[in-house]
Amino acid sequence: MAYNSGGNQSPFVSTIAPTTATGGNATFTIDGSMFSPSMTVDVPAGLGSLVSVSVTQPTATTSRAVIVINANAPPSTATPYTITLSNGGESGSNSEATITHLDWTPAE
């Protein structure tokens, strides 16, 4: 099995950008390693619903997932939600990324 093929190894998340979401469709880029093309992305219902996932392998040792989430209307206070990635049901504490769901206030 190639290093990046994932299989039943836990995905490893290095970064996620952006780290905040307001309401509507939002695109996030998650970088790390061991992301399988069949990787599962679990989005908490309080944040919203998963629209799409695209997994690529930019280098021989890194993985990238671009995910689109249809975020719910923002809560009155900023709320952190944890997104979990898994390969064949395998995930660990390094397979998580946190997004803060917040209301957007324009600058005055």
C-alpha positions in Angstrom: 0.0 0.0 0.0 1.4 3.4 -0.9 1.9 5.9 1.9 -0.9 8.2 0.8 -3.4 5.6 -0.1 -4.8 5.7 3.4 -6.6 2.4 3.7 -7.4 1.8 7.3 -4.8 4.2 8.7 -6.0 7.3 10.6 -5.8 10.5 8.6 -3.5 13.1 10.1 -4.6 16.8 10.0 -1.9 19.4 10.0 -3.9 22.6 9.2 -7.3 23.8 8.2 -8.1 27.1 6.5 -10.2 29.1 7.1 -11.0 28.3 10.7 -14.3 30.1 10.9 -17.7 29.8 9.2 -20.8 31.9 9.0 -24.0 30.9 7.3 -24.2 29.4 3.7 -21.8 27.4 1.7 -18.2 27.6 2.9 -15.0 26.0 1.5 -12.3 24.7 3.7 -8.8 23.3 2.8 -7.5 20.7 5.2 -3.8 19.7 4.8 -2.2 16.6 6.3 -1.3 13.1 5.4 -2.9 9.6 4.8 -6.1 11.0 3.3 -7.8 8.2 1.3 -10.0 9.1 -1.7 -12.8 7.3 0.1 -12.1 9.1 3.4 -15.2 10.0 5.4 -15.7 13.5 6.7 -18.0 13.9 9.7 -19.6 17.4 10.1 -21.5 18.0 13.3 -25.2 18.8 12.6 -25.0 22.0 14.6 -22.4 23.4 12.1 -24.2 22.3 9.0 -24.1 19.6 6.3 -21.3 18.3 4.0 -21.8 19.3 0.4 -18.6 17.9 -1.2 -15.1 16.5 -0.6 -12.2 16.5 -3.0 -9.0 14.7 -1.9 -5.7 15.2 -3.7 -2.0 14.3 -3.0 0.0 17.5 -3.7 3.3 15.7 -2.9 4.4 12.2 -2.2 4.0 12.7 1.6 1.1 15.1 1.9 -2.6 15.1 1.4 -5.2 17.8 0.9 -8.9 17.7 1.2 -11.1 20.6 0.0 -14.5 20.4 1.6 -17.6 22.4 1.2 -20.0 22.7 4.1 -23.5 24.3 3.9 -23.2 26.1 7.3 -26.4 26.7 9.3 -27.4 30.2 10.3 -24.8 31.3 12.8 -25.5 31.1 16.5 -25.6 34.2 18.7 -22.2 33.4 20.3 -19.2 31.8 18.6 -19.3 28.0 18.9 -16.4 25.7 18.1 -17.3 22.4 16.2 -14.9 19.5 15.5 -14.8 17.9 12.1 -13.5 14.4 12.1 -11.8 12.6 9.2 -11.7 8.8 9.0 -10.4 6.0 6.7 -12.3 2.8 6.9 -13.7 3.8 10.3 -10.2 4.6 11.6 -9.6 8.0 13.2 -7.7 9.5 16.1 -7.2 12.8 18.0 -4.9 13.9 15.1 -7.8 13.3 12.6 -9.7 16.3 13.8 -10.0 20.0 12.8 -11.9 22.7 14.6 -14.1 25.3 12.9 -15.6 28.2 14.9 -19.2 29.0 13.8 -19.8 32.7 14.3 -22.0 35.6 13.3 -20.3 38.0 10.8 -20.5 41.7 11.8 -19.5 44.2 9.2 -16.9 46.9 10.1 -18.4 50.3 10.9 
